[in-house]
C-alpha cells in the first residue's frame, strides 16, 4: 500500500508502511470493495441525467424566438437566430472548464442573458463583484457575499483549473496573486470567467478565443517603460547609454 503513494507522499514511505501495518484486514477490504461498486451504481443514472440536460439545453434556444444577442456597435441586446447549437460547447472551451461544469453554470443562470442585461450585473447577482461597506465616514472592504452556492462552486472549480494553465486567464491570476491573497485573486478570476460566459450566452454565434499568456506584455508601452527604468538608474547615480539591439 505504501508503494502506491504518489507525489510528495513518497518521501514518507516508511511512515506510511508503519501506519498501514496491521490496520487493514478483511473487514476493511469489504468496505473498500463497496466504494467502487457504489460508484458503478451511480454512473448509469448520472449518464441518463446528463443526456436529459443536454437535450433540455439544446431545445431552449431553438424554441425561443427572441434569443439574446449583443450588437457589437451599440452594445445593446437584439434578437438572435433560432435553431442554435447547444451552449455547453463554447463554455467548455474555456480553460479549466468542461461539459459537466458548463452544465452546472447554465443550470443556475439560464440561457436568457436579457434577464441580466450586462456582464457586471450578472456578476453582481452572483455575488462575485468587489463590495465595500460604509459606516458613517468610514469605508472598508468586505466579502463578496453568499450568492448562489452551486454557481460559486462551479466558477471556483473553473478558476482553479484556469489558474494553472498557460493562458490569458492563468496569466491574469498570477498577475493578481502578486499583490493580493490567492483566494482574492481566484475570486477576481471567477468574475472574469463569468463575464466571458455572459458574452458567450448573449451571442450564441460567438466562440471563445484565448488572448494568450503574453497579452499583458504586449500591451506595455516600451518607450514609457524604458524611460522609467532609465530614470531609476540615474537616480541611483548611474549614467545610462541605450543601444538598440539587433
C-alpha positions in Angstrom: 0.0 0.0 0.0 2.8 2.4 0.8 4.4 1.8 -2.5 1.3 3.1 -4.2 1.9 6.6 -2.8 2.4 9.4 -5.4 3.9 12.9 -5.3 5.2 14.3 -2.0 3.8 11.3 -0.1 6.6 9.2 -1.5 9.0 11.0 0.8 7.3 9.3 3.8 7.1 5.7 2.6 8.4 4.3 5.8 5.8 6.2 7.9 3.0 5.1 5.5 4.1 1.5 5.8 4.2 1.7 9.5 0.7 3.2 9.6 -0.7 0.5 7.3 0.9 -2.4 9.1 -1.7 -4.5 10.9 -4.5 -2.0 10.3 -6.0 -3.4 7.0 -8.0 -6.6 7.5 -10.8 -8.4 5.6 -13.4 -6.1 7.1 -11.6 -3.1 5.6 -11.3 -4.9 2.3 -15.0 -5.5 2.1 -15.7 -1.8 2.9 -13.2 -0.7 0.2 -14.9 -3.1 -2.3 -18.2 -1.3 -1.7 -16.9 2.1 -2.8 -16.2 1.2 -6.4 -19.5 -0.8 -6.5 -21.4 2.3 -5.3 -19.6 4.4 -7.9 -20.7 2.0 -10.7 -24.3 2.0 -9.5 -24.4 5.8 -9.7 -22.7 6.1 -13.1 -25.8 4.9 -15.0 -28.3 7.4 -13.6 -25.7 10.2 -13.9 -25.3 9.4 -17.6 -29.1 9.4 -18.1 -29.5 12.8 -16.4 -26.6 14.2 -18.4 -28.4 13.2 -21.6 -31.6 14.9 -20.4 -29.7 18.0 -19.5 -28.1 18.2 -23.0 -31.5 17.8 -24.6 -33.1 20.5 -22.5 -30.3 22.9 -23.0 -30.3 22.3 -26.8 -34.0 22.7 -27.0 -34.3 26.1 -25.2 -32.6 28.3 -27.8 -34.4 26.6 -30.7 -37.8 27.2 -29.0 -37.0 30.9 -28.2 -37.8 33.4 -31.0 -36.0 36.2 -29.2 -32.8 34.6 -28.1 -30.4 37.2 -26.8 -27.6 38.7 -28.9 -25.3 41.7 -28.3 -24.9 44.3 -31.1 -21.2 44.9 -31.3 -21.7 48.5 -32.4 -24.2 49.6 -29.8 -23.7 47.0 -27.1 -27.5 46.5 -26.8 -29.4 43.3 -26.7 -31.1 42.3 -30.0 -32.8 39.2 -31.4 -30.7 36.2 -32.4 -31.5 33.5 -35.0 -33.3 30.3 -33.9 -32.1 26.7 -34.1 -28.8 27.4 -32.3 -26.5 24.7 -31.1 -26.1 23.7 -27.5 -24.4 26.3 -25.3 -22.3 23.7 -23.5 -19.7 23.5 -26.2 -18.5 27.2 -26.2 -18.3 27.3 -22.4 -16.4 24.0 -22.3 -13.7 25.7 -24.5 -12.7 27.9 -21.6 -9.5 27.0 -19.7 -10.4 24.9 -16.6 -13.9 24.2 -17.9 -15.6 21.1 -19.2 -19.1 19.8 -20.1 -20.1 19.0 -16.5 -19.2 22.4 -15.0 -20.7 24.1 -18.1 -24.0 22.4 -17.5 -23.8 23.4 -13.8 -23.3 27.1 -14.7 -26.1 27.0 -17.3 -28.4 25.3 -14.9 -28.0 28.2 -12.4 -28.0 31.3 -14.7 -30.1 30.0 -17.6 -29.6 30.9 -21.3 -31.5 34.2 -21.5 -29.0 36.9 -20.7 -31.5 39.7 -21.2 -32.6 39.0 -17.6 -29.3 40.5 -16.5 -28.6 42.9 -19.4 -24.8 43.2 -18.8 -21.9 41.1 -17.6 -21.3 43.3 -14.5 -25.0 42.9 -13.5 -24.7 39.1 -13.7 -21.5 39.2 -11.6 -23.3 41.4 -9.0 -26.2 38.9 -8.9 -23.8 36.0 -8.5 -22.1 37.9 -5.6 -18.6 37.8 -7.1 -18.1 41.5 -7.5 -16.0 43.7 -5.2 -18.0 45.2 -2.4 -17.5 48.0 0.1 -19.2 48.6 3.4 -19.7 52.1 4.6 -20.4 53.2 8.2 -20.5 56.9 8.6 -17.4 58.4 7.2 -15.5 55.1 7.2 -15.4 52.9 4.1 -13.9 49.5 4.2 -13.7 46.4 2.1 -16.0 43.4 2.6 -16.6 39.9 1.3 -18.4 39.4 -1.9 -21.5 37.8 -0.2 -23.1 34.4 -0.2 -24.8 34.4 -3.6 -25.7 31.1 -5.3 -23.5 28.3 -3.7 -23.9 26.0 -6.7 -22.8 28.7 -9.2 -19.9 29.7 -7.0 -18.8 26.1 -6.7 -18.7 25.7 -10.4 -17.0 29.0 -11.0 -14.4 28.2 -8.3 -13.7 24.9 -10.0 -13.2 26.6 -13.3 -11.0 29.3 -11.8 -8.7 26.8 -10.0 -8.2 24.9 -13.3 -7.7 28.1 -15.3 -5.1 29.5 -12.9 -2.8 26.6 -13.6 -2.8 27.0 -17.4 -0.5 29.0 -19.7 -3.4 31.1 -21.0 -4.6 34.7 -20.5 -6.7 33.7 -17.5 -3.7 31.9 -16.0 -1.5 35.0 -16.5 -4.2 37.2 -15.0 -4.4 35.1 -11.9 -0.6 35.1 -11.5 -0.5 38.8 -12.1 -3.2 39.4 -9.4 -1.7 36.9 -6.9 1.5 39.0 -6.7 -0.3 41.9 -4.9 -3.2 40.2 -3.1 -4.1 37.0 -1.3 -4.6 34.0 -3.6 -8.2 33.5 -2.5 -9.0 37.0 -3.6 -7.2 36.5 -6.9 -9.3 33.4 -7.5 -12.4 35.4 -6.8 -11.3 38.0 -9.4 -10.7 35.2 -11.9 -14.2 33.9 -11.2 -15.6 37.3 -12.2 -13.6 37.3 -15.4 -14.8 33.9 -16.3 -18.4 34.7 -15.6 -18.1 37.8 -17.8 -16.8 35.6 -20.7 -19.7 33.2 -20.1 -22.2 36.0 -20.3 -20.9 37.1 -23.7 -20.9 33.5 -25.0 -24.5 33.0 -24.0 -25.6 36.5 -25.0 -24.3 35.9 -28.5 -24.8 32.3 -29.4 -22.7 32.7 -32.6 -19.6 33.7 -30.6 -16.8 31.4 -29.7 -14.1 31.7 -27.1 -10.6 32.8 -28.3 -7.8 33.0 -25.8 -5.8 36.3 -25.8 -2.6 34.4 -24.9 -0.4 34.3 -21.8 1.7 37.3 -23.2 -1.3 39.6 -23.5 -0.2 41.9 -20.8 3.4 42.0 -22.0 2.3 43.1 -25.5 0.3 46.0 -24.1 3.3 47.5 -22.3 4.4 50.9 -23.6 8.1 50.1 -24.3 9.2 53.7 -24.6 7.5 54.7 -21.3 8.8 51.7 -19.5 12.3 52.3 -20.8 12.2 55.9 -19.7 11.1 54.9 -16.2 13.9 52.4 -15.9 16.5 55.0 -17.1 15.2 57.5 -14.6 15.5 55.0 -11.8 19.1 54.2 -12.7 20.0 57.8 -13.0 18.5 58.4 -9.5 21.0 55.8 -8.2 23.9 57.7 -9.7 24.5 55.9 -13.0 24.9 57.3 -16.5 22.8 55.3 -18.9 23.5 54.9 -22.6 21.0 52.9 -24.6 21.8 50.9 -27.7 19.1 49.3 -29.7 19.5 45.5 -30.0 19.7 43.9 -33.4 
